[in-house]
Amino acid sequence: MRASTACCFATLALASGVVCAAESYPNRPIRMVVPWAPGGGSDVSGRIVAAKLSEALGQQVVVDNRPGAAGNIGTAIAAKAAADGYTILLADTGFSTGISLYGNPGYHPLKDYTAVSLAATTPIVAAVHPSVQATSLQQLIALAKASPGKLNFGSGGTGGSVHLASEMFQLQTGTRLTHIPYKGSGPAVIDLVAGLVQLMFSTAPPVVPHIKGGRIRALAVASIARSSFLPDVPTAREAGVADFVADNWYGLLVPAGTPRPIVERLHAEIARAVVQQDARDRFFGAGLESRPSKAPQEFAAFVEADVARWAKVIKQAGIRLE
C-alpha cells in the first residue's frame, strides 16, 4: 500500500471516529469546572446551566468547584482536560483578564479553549453615596476633574472586574480617583453605604437593594442596553461616556480541539436552556440576566474582543499581579 493511500485511510478513520463520538455524545456524566468557591455569581450560573444541561442531554452535569489564584487554578485544570466534550469550563470576566494581569496564569484564553456560548451577564453600576454632589455621570466627572484624587472608590480587590471597570472609567474620562481595595465586594459595599468610600463601580447584585432603598445613588450602568434591574438608570453611553462598557459575564468553553459537532450540540442546548422561564427566573433572582450567544463563533469573537479590551486597560493603568 502506498504511503499516500495509507494516509488517506488514516484520515478517513480519524474523521469517522470523530463523527461516531459526536453521534454518541454524551454517554457518561460531564464535568463542569467552576474555578471559584460555591456561592458566588460563577457558581450560581454554573449550577443553573448544569441543571438544565442535565435535563437536555440525559446525562448528569456535575459542578466541580476548583477555587484558588483568582480563578486561575480551576481554569488551568480544565484547559489540560481531554478535548472530548466531557469537561466544560464555566468562565467569567476574569478569564479574559488573567493573561494580562499575571503574564502566565497557566492557560491562554484564545489558544487553550474553544468558545461555546455566553450564558448570562450582570451590569457594572456606577453608584455613589448620597453625600456626593453628583446626580449624573457627567456631574461626577466634573467633580472628579475639579479635585483629582480626592474622590475614592471601593472594589473587591486589585485586578477584579470592579477595579478594572473603575480604571477603564478613569482612562476614558481623564479623571483620577483613589482606589480602596477590599477583600471582597461585600465589605466594599458596606463601606459605600456607610459613606466611608464615596463611589463604586459595582456588579449589580450587591448594590441594587441599597439603590432601591435610597441608601446609595445609581448614576449609570456600564452595559450596552439598560438593565432590567434598574430600568430608569441610563447606560454610560446615554450618560455621555460612549465606550464605557463593562458587563460582568459568565460563559461556557471547552478545551481546544473538542470536536466541532460536540461544540455545536453544547451551544444549541445551552442557548435553548438559559432562555427557558425557570432558568431566566433563577438568573434574575441572582442578579443576572440570561444572554446566550447566537453561535459559538459569536462568543469566540466576544472573548477575543474582551481579552483585547482589558489588555489595553491593564497596560495603560500599569496593573500587574503575581
SULQUI-V563613 format. One record per pair of residues at least 12 apart in sequence whose C-alpha atoms are under 10 Angstrom apart, sorted by the first residue. I is the first residue (numbers start at 1). J is the second residue. D is the distance in whole Angstrom. If there is no record, write none. Layout:
i;j;d
I;J;D
I;J;D
//
This chain:
i;j;d
15;259;10
18;84;9
18;258;10
18;259;7
18;260;9
18;261;9
18;262;9
19;259;8
19;260;10
19;261;8
19;262;9
21;84;8
21;85;10
21;259;9
21;261;9
21;262;9
22;84;9
22;85;9
22;258;10
22;259;7
22;260;8
22;261;6
22;262;6
22;263;9
22;264;10
22;265;9
23;261;8
23;262;9
23;265;10
24;262;10
25;57;9
25;59;10
25;84;9
25;85;8
25;86;9
25;261;9
25;262;7
25;265;9
26;57;7
26;58;8
26;59;7
26;60;10
26;84;10
26;85;8
26;86;8
26;262;9
27;57;9
27;58;9
27;59;7
27;86;10
28;58;9
28;59;6
28;60;8
28;61;9
28;86;8
29;54;9
29;57;10
29;58;9
29;59;5
29;60;5
29;61;6
29;62;7
29;86;7
29;87;9
30;50;9
30;53;10
30;54;9
30;57;10
30;59;7
30;60;6
30;61;5
30;62;6
30;63;9
30;85;8
30;86;5
30;87;6
30;88;8
31;50;9
31;60;8
31;61;6
31;62;5
31;63;6
31;64;7
31;78;9
31;85;9
31;86;6
31;87;5
31;88;6
31;89;8
32;46;7
32;47;9
32;49;10
32;50;7
32;61;7
32;62;6
32;63;5
32;64;6
32;65;8
32;78;9
32;86;8
32;87;6
32;88;5
32;89;6
32;90;7
32;252;9
32;253;10
32;254;10
33;46;8
33;62;8
33;63;6
33;64;5
33;65;6
33;66;7
33;67;10
33;74;7
33;75;8
33;77;8
33;78;7
33;87;7
33;88;6
33;89;5
33;90;6
33;91;9
33;252;10
34;46;7
34;47;9
34;63;7
34;64;6
34;65;5
34;66;6
34;67;8
34;71;8
34;74;7
34;75;8
34;78;9
34;88;9
34;89;6
34;90;5
34;91;7
34;92;10
35;64;8
35;65;6
35;66;5
35;67;5
35;68;7
35;69;9
35;70;8
35;71;5
35;72;7
35;73;7
35;74;4
35;75;6
35;76;9
35;77;9
35;78;9
35;89;8
35;90;7
35;91;8
35;92;9
35;95;10
36;64;9
36;65;6
36;66;6
36;67;4
36;68;7
36;69;9
36;70;8
36;71;6
36;72;9
36;73;9
36;74;8
36;75;10
36;90;9
36;91;10
36;92;10
37;64;10
37;65;6
37;66;7
37;67;5
37;68;8
37;71;9
38;63;10
38;64;10
38;65;7
38;66;9
38;67;9
40;286;9
41;92;9
41;120;10
41;121;10
41;122;9
41;205;9
41;248;10
41;249;9
41;250;8
41;283;9
41;286;7
41;287;9
41;288;8
42;65;10
42;90;7
42;91;7
42;92;7
42;93;10
42;120;10
42;249;9
42;250;7
42;251;9
43;63;8
43;64;9
43;65;8
43;90;8
43;91;10
43;250;10
44;282;9
44;283;8
44;286;7
44;288;10
45;90;8
45;91;10
45;92;10
45;119;8
45;120;7
45;121;10
45;249;10
45;250;7
45;251;9
45;274;10
45;279;10
45;282;9
45;283;7
45;286;9
45;288;8
45;290;10
46;61;10
46;62;10
46;63;7
46;64;10
46;65;10
46;88;10
46;89;9
46;90;6
46;91;9
46;119;9
46;250;8
46;251;9
46;252;9
47;61;9
47;62;9
47;63;7
47;64;10
47;90;10
48;119;10
48;273;9
48;274;8
48;278;9
48;279;7
48;280;9
48;282;7
48;283;8
49;61;9
49;63;10
49;90;9
49;119;8
49;120;10
49;251;10
49;252;9
49;269;10
49;270;7
49;271;10
49;273;7
49;274;7
49;279;8
49;283;10
50;62;7
50;63;7
50;88;10
50;90;10
50;270;9
50;273;10
51;63;9
51;273;9
51;279;9
52;269;8
52;270;8
52;272;9
52;273;6
52;274;8
52;276;9
52;278;10
52;279;8
53;266;8
53;269;7
53;270;7
53;272;10
53;273;7
53;274;10
54;269;10
55;269;10
55;273;9
56;266;10
56;269;7
56;270;9
56;272;9
56;273;8
57;265;9
57;266;9
57;269;8
61;86;9
61;87;9
61;88;9
62;87;10
62;88;10
63;88;9
63;89;10
63;90;9
64;87;10
64;88;10
64;89;10
64;90;10
65;90;10
66;78;10
69;105;9
69;322;10
70;94;8
70;95;10
70;98;8
70;105;10
70;159;9
70;160;8
71;91;9
71;92;9
71;94;7
71;95;8
71;98;9
71;105;9
72;94;9
72;95;8
72;98;7
72;99;10
72;102;9
72;104;10
72;105;6
72;106;7
72;107;8
73;105;8
73;106;8
73;107;9
74;89;8
74;90;10
74;91;10
74;106;10
75;89;7
75;90;9
75;91;8
75;95;8
75;105;9
75;106;8
75;107;7
75;108;10
75;109;9
75;113;10
76;89;10
76;105;8
76;106;5
76;107;5
76;108;9
76;109;10
76;112;9
77;89;9
77;106;9
77;107;9
78;90;10
78;107;9
78;112;9
78;113;9
78;253;9
78;254;8
78;255;7
79;106;9
79;107;7
79;108;9
79;109;9
79;111;10
79;112;6
79;113;7
79;114;10
79;253;10
79;254;8
79;255;5
79;256;8
80;106;10
80;107;9
80;112;8
80;113;10
80;255;7
80;256;9
81;254;9
81;255;7
81;256;10
82;254;9
82;255;7
82;256;9
82;257;9
82;258;8
83;113;9
83;114;10
83;254;7
83;255;5
83;256;6
83;257;6
83;258;4
83;259;8
84;254;9
84;255;8
84;256;10
84;257;8
84;258;5
84;259;7
84;262;8
84;263;10
85;253;10
85;254;7
85;255;8
85;257;10
85;258;6
85;259;8
85;260;10
85;261;10
85;262;6
85;263;7
85;265;10
85;266;8
86;254;9
86;255;10
86;258;9
86;262;10
87;253;9
87;254;7
87;255;8
87;258;10
88;113;10
88;116;9
88;252;7
88;253;6
88;254;5
88;255;8
88;266;10
89;113;9
89;115;10
89;116;10
89;251;8
89;252;6
89;253;5
89;254;6
89;255;8
90;118;10
90;119;9
90;250;7
90;251;6
90;252;5
90;253;7
90;254;9
91;118;9
91;119;10
91;249;8
91;250;6
91;251;5
91;252;6
91;253;7
92;118;9
92;119;10
92;120;10
92;121;9
92;161;10
92;248;7
92;249;5
92;250;4
92;251;6
92;252;9
93;121;10
93;160;9
93;161;7
93;246;9
93;247;8
93;248;6
93;249;6
93;250;7
93;251;9
93;303;9
93;306;8
93;307;9
93;310;9
94;159;9
94;160;7
94;161;7
94;248;9
94;249;9
94;250;10
94;307;10
94;310;10
95;107;9
95;108;9
95;109;7
95;249;10
95;250;10
95;251;10
95;303;9
95;306;9
95;307;8
96;108;9
96;109;7
96;110;9
96;303;7
96;304;8
96;305;9
96;306;6
96;307;5
96;308;8
96;309;9
96;310;7
96;311;8
97;109;9
97;159;8
97;160;9
97;161;9
97;164;9
97;306;8
97;307;6
97;308;9
97;309;9
97;310;6
97;311;7
97;313;10
97;314;8
98;159;9
98;160;10
98;307;9
98;310;10
98;311;9
98;321;9
99;307;8
99;310;10
99;311;8
100;307;8
100;308;9
100;310;8
100;311;6
100;312;9
100;313;10
100;314;7
100;315;8
100;319;9
100;320;8
100;321;9
101;159;7
101;160;10
101;310;9
101;311;8
101;314;7
101;315;9
101;318;10
101;319;7
101;320;5
101;321;5
101;322;8
102;159;10
102;319;9
102;320;6
102;321;5
102;322;6
103;320;8
103;321;9
103;322;9
104;322;9
105;322;9
109;253;10
109;256;10
109;303;8
109;304;8
109;307;8
110;256;9
110;300;8
110;303;8
110;304;7
110;307;9
111;255;9
111;256;7
111;257;10
112;253;10
112;254;9
112;255;6
112;256;5
112;257;9
113;252;10
113;253;6
113;254;6
113;255;5
113;256;4
113;257;8
113;258;9
113;300;10
114;252;9
114;253;6
114;254;5
114;255;6
114;256;5
114;257;7
114;258;7
114;259;10
114;260;9
114;263;8
114;296;8
114;297;9
114;299;9
114;300;7
115;251;8
115;252;7
115;253;5
115;254;7
115;255;9
115;256;9
115;263;8
115;267;9
115;295;9
115;296;6
115;297;7
115;298;9
115;299;6
115;300;5
115;301;9
115;302;9
115;303;8
115;304;10
116;251;8
116;252;6
116;253;5
116;254;7
116;262;10
116;263;6
116;264;7
116;265;9
116;266;7
116;267;5
116;268;9
116;270;9
116;271;10
116;292;10
116;293;8
116;295;8
116;296;5
116;297;8
116;298;9
116;299;7
116;300;8
117;250;9
117;251;6
117;252;5
117;253;7
117;263;9
117;264;10
117;266;8
117;267;6
117;268;9
117;269;10
117;270;7
117;271;7
117;291;9
117;292;6
117;293;5
117;294;8
117;295;7
117;296;6
117;297;9
117;298;8
117;299;6
117;300;8
117;302;10
118;249;8
118;250;6
118;251;4
118;252;6
118;253;9
118;267;9
118;270;9
118;271;8
118;274;10
118;290;9
118;291;6
118;292;5
118;293;5
118;294;9
118;295;9
118;296;9
118;298;9
118;299;6
118;300;9
118;302;9
118;303;9
119;249;8
119;250;6
119;251;5
119;252;7
119;267;10
119;270;7
119;271;7
119;273;9
119;274;7
119;275;9
119;283;10
119;288;10
119;289;9
119;290;6
119;291;5
119;292;5
119;293;7
119;299;10
120;247;10
120;248;9
120;249;6
120;250;5
120;251;7
120;274;8
120;275;10
120;280;9
120;283;8
120;284;10
120;287;10
120;288;6
120;289;5
120;290;4
120;291;5
120;292;7
120;293;10
121;203;10
121;204;10
121;223;9
121;247;6
121;248;6
121;249;4
121;250;6
121;251;9
121;283;9
121;287;9
121;288;6
121;289;5
121;290;7
121;291;7
121;292;9
122;202;10
122;203;6
122;204;6
122;205;8
122;221;10
122;222;10
122;223;9
122;227;8
122;229;9
122;246;9
122;247;6
122;248;5
122;249;6
122;250;9
122;283;10
122;284;10
122;286;10
122;287;7
122;288;5
122;289;6
122;290;9
122;291;10
123;201;10
123;202;8
123;203;6
123;204;6
123;205;9
123;220;10
123;221;6
123;222;6
123;223;6
123;224;9
123;225;9
123;226;9
123;227;7
123;228;10
123;229;9
123;230;10
123;235;10
123;245;9
123;246;7
123;247;5
123;248;6
123;249;9
123;287;9
123;288;8
123;289;9
124;161;9
124;162;7
124;165;8
124;166;10
124;200;9
124;201;6
124;202;5
124;203;4
124;204;6
124;205;10
124;207;10
124;220;9
124;221;6
124;222;5
124;223;7
124;227;10
124;244;10
124;245;8
124;246;6
124;247;6
124;248;7
125;162;9
125;165;10
125;200;8
125;201;5
125;202;5
125;203;6
125;204;6
125;205;10
125;207;8
125;208;9
125;217;10
125;218;7
125;219;8
125;220;6
125;221;4
125;222;6
125;223;9
125;227;10
125;230;9
125;233;9
125;235;9
125;236;9
125;246;9
125;247;9
126;140;10
126;165;10
126;166;9
126;169;10
126;199;7
126;200;6
126;201;5
126;202;7
126;203;9
126;204;10
126;207;10
126;217;8
126;218;6
126;219;6
126;220;5
126;221;6
126;222;8
126;233;10
126;235;10
126;236;9
127;153;10
127;189;10
127;192;9
127;198;9
127;199;6
127;200;5
127;201;6
127;202;7
127;204;10
127;207;8
127;208;10
127;210;10
127;211;8
127;216;7
127;217;5
127;218;4
127;219;6
127;220;8
127;221;9
128;140;9
128;153;9
128;192;7
128;193;9
128;195;9
128;197;9
128;198;6
128;199;4
128;200;6
128;201;9
128;211;9
128;215;9
128;216;6
128;217;5
128;218;7
128;219;8
129;191;10
129;192;6
129;193;6
129;194;8
129;195;6
129;196;9
129;197;8
129;198;5
129;199;6
129;200;9
129;211;10
129;214;10
129;215;7
129;216;5
129;217;6
129;218;9
130;192;10
130;193;9
130;195;8
130;198;9
130;199;10
130;214;8
130;215;7
130;216;6
130;217;6
130;218;10
131;195;8
131;198;8
131;216;9
131;217;10
132;151;9
132;195;9
132;198;7
132;199;8
132;216;10
132;217;9
134;217;9
134;219;8
135;217;8
135;218;8
135;219;6
135;220;10
136;217;10
136;218;8
136;219;5
136;220;8
136;233;10
136;234;9
136;239;7
136;240;10
137;218;9
137;219;6
137;220;7
137;221;10
137;234;9
137;235;10
137;236;8
137;238;10
137;239;6
137;240;8
137;241;8
138;173;10
138;219;9
138;236;10
138;239;7
138;240;7
138;241;9
139;219;10
140;175;10
140;199;10
140;219;9
141;169;10
141;170;9
141;173;7
141;174;9
141;175;7
141;176;10
141;241;10
142;173;10
142;175;9
143;175;9
144;170;10
144;173;10
144;174;9
144;175;6
144;176;7
144;177;7
145;173;9
145;174;8
145;175;6
145;176;7
145;177;9
146;175;9
147;175;9
147;176;9
147;177;9
148;174;10
148;175;7
148;176;5
148;177;7
148;178;9
149;175;8
149;176;5
149;177;5
149;178;5
149;179;9
150;176;8
150;177;7
150;178;7
150;198;10
151;176;8
151;177;5
151;178;6
151;179;9
151;197;8
151;198;6
151;199;8
152;176;9
152;177;6
152;178;4
152;179;6
152;180;7
152;196;9
152;197;6
152;198;6
152;199;7
152;200;8
153;166;8
153;177;7
153;178;6
153;179;5
153;180;6
153;181;8
153;188;9
153;192;8
153;196;9
153;197;6
153;198;6
153;199;5
153;200;5
153;201;8
153;202;10
154;166;9
154;178;9
154;179;6
154;180;5
154;181;6
154;182;7
154;184;10
154;185;8
154;187;9
154;188;5
154;189;8
154;190;10
154;191;8
154;192;7
154;196;9
154;197;6
154;198;8
154;199;7
154;200;5
154;201;8
154;202;9
155;179;8
155;180;7
155;181;5
155;182;6
155;183;8
155;184;7
155;185;6
155;186;9
155;187;9
155;188;6
155;189;8
155;192;10
155;197;10
155;199;9
155;200;7
155;201;8
155;202;7
156;180;9
156;181;6
156;182;5
156;183;6
156;184;4
156;185;4
156;186;7
156;187;8
156;188;6
156;189;9
156;200;10
156;202;9
157;179;10
157;180;8
157;181;5
157;182;5
157;183;6
157;184;6
157;185;8
157;188;9
158;179;9
158;180;9
158;181;6
158;182;8
158;183;9
158;184;10
158;319;8
158;320;9
158;321;8
159;181;10
159;314;9
159;319;7
159;320;8
159;321;8
160;181;10
160;184;9
160;185;10
161;201;9
161;202;9
161;203;8
161;246;8
161;247;9
161;248;7
161;249;10
161;310;10
162;181;10
162;185;8
162;200;8
162;201;6
162;202;6
162;203;7
162;246;9
162;247;10
162;248;9
163;179;8
163;180;9
163;181;8
163;200;9
163;201;8
163;202;9
164;201;9
164;246;9
164;310;8
164;313;7
164;314;7
164;317;9
164;319;9
165;200;10
165;201;7
165;202;9
165;203;10
165;222;9
165;244;8
165;245;8
165;246;6
165;247;9
165;248;10
165;310;9
165;313;9
166;179;9
166;199;10
166;200;8
166;201;6
166;202;9
166;244;10
166;246;9
167;179;9
167;201;10
167;313;7
167;314;8
167;316;9
167;317;7
167;319;10
168;243;9
168;244;7
168;245;9
168;246;9
168;309;9
168;310;8
168;312;9
168;313;6
168;314;9
168;316;9
168;317;8
169;201;9
169;222;9
169;236;10
169;241;8
169;243;9
169;244;6
169;245;9
169;246;9
169;313;10
170;244;10
170;313;10
170;317;9
171;244;10
171;313;8
171;316;8
171;317;8
172;241;8
172;242;9
172;243;8
172;244;7
172;313;10
173;240;10
173;241;7
173;244;9
177;199;10
178;197;10
179;197;9
179;200;10
180;197;8
180;200;10
185;200;10
185;202;8
185;203;9
185;206;8
185;207;10
186;206;7
186;207;9
188;200;8
188;202;9
188;206;10
189;202;8
189;206;7
189;207;7
189;210;9
189;216;10
190;206;9
190;207;9
190;210;10
192;207;9
192;210;10
192;215;9
192;216;8
193;207;9
193;210;8
193;211;10
193;214;10
193;215;6
193;216;6
193;217;10
194;215;9
194;216;9
195;215;10
195;216;9
198;216;10
199;216;9
199;217;9
199;218;10
200;218;10
201;218;10
201;220;9
201;221;9
201;222;9
201;246;10
202;221;9
202;222;10
202;248;10
203;221;9
203;222;10
203;246;10
203;247;8
203;248;7
203;287;9
203;288;10
204;221;9
204;227;9
204;229;8
204;230;9
204;247;10
204;248;9
204;286;10
204;287;6
204;288;8
205;229;9
205;284;10
205;285;9
205;286;7
205;287;5
205;288;8
206;286;10
206;287;8
207;287;10
208;229;7
208;230;8
208;287;9
209;229;10
211;230;9
212;229;10
212;230;9
217;233;10
218;230;9
218;232;10
218;233;7
218;234;9
219;233;7
219;234;7
219;235;9
219;236;9
219;239;8
220;232;9
220;233;6
220;234;5
220;235;5
220;236;5
220;237;9
220;238;9
220;239;7
220;241;10
221;233;7
221;234;6
221;235;5
221;236;6
221;237;9
221;238;10
221;239;9
221;244;9
221;245;8
221;246;9
221;247;9
222;234;9
222;235;6
222;236;5
222;237;8
222;238;10
222;239;10
222;241;9
222;242;9
222;243;9
222;244;6
222;245;5
222;246;5
222;247;6
222;248;10
223;235;6
223;236;7
223;237;8
223;243;10
223;244;8
223;245;5
223;246;6
223;247;6
223;248;9
224;236;8
224;237;8
224;238;10
224;242;9
224;243;9
224;244;9
224;245;7
224;246;9
224;247;8
225;237;9
225;238;9
225;245;10
226;238;9
227;288;10
227;289;9
228;284;9
228;287;10
228;288;10
228;289;8
229;284;8
229;287;8
229;288;9
229;289;9
245;309;10
246;306;9
246;309;10
246;310;10
248;288;9
249;288;9
249;289;10
249;290;10
249;291;9
250;288;9
250;290;9
250;291;9
250;292;10
251;270;10
251;291;9
251;292;8
251;293;9
251;299;8
251;303;10
252;266;9
252;267;9
252;270;9
252;296;10
252;299;9
253;266;10
253;267;10
253;296;9
253;299;9
253;300;9
254;266;10
260;296;10
263;295;10
263;296;8
264;295;8
264;296;7
266;296;9
267;292;9
267;293;8
267;294;9
267;295;7
267;296;7
267;299;10
268;292;10
268;293;10
268;294;9
268;295;8
268;296;9
270;292;7
270;293;9
271;290;9
271;291;8
271;292;5
271;293;7
271;294;8
271;295;9
272;292;8
273;290;10
273;292;9
274;289;9
274;290;6
274;291;8
274;292;7
275;289;10
275;290;6
275;291;8
275;292;8
276;290;9
//
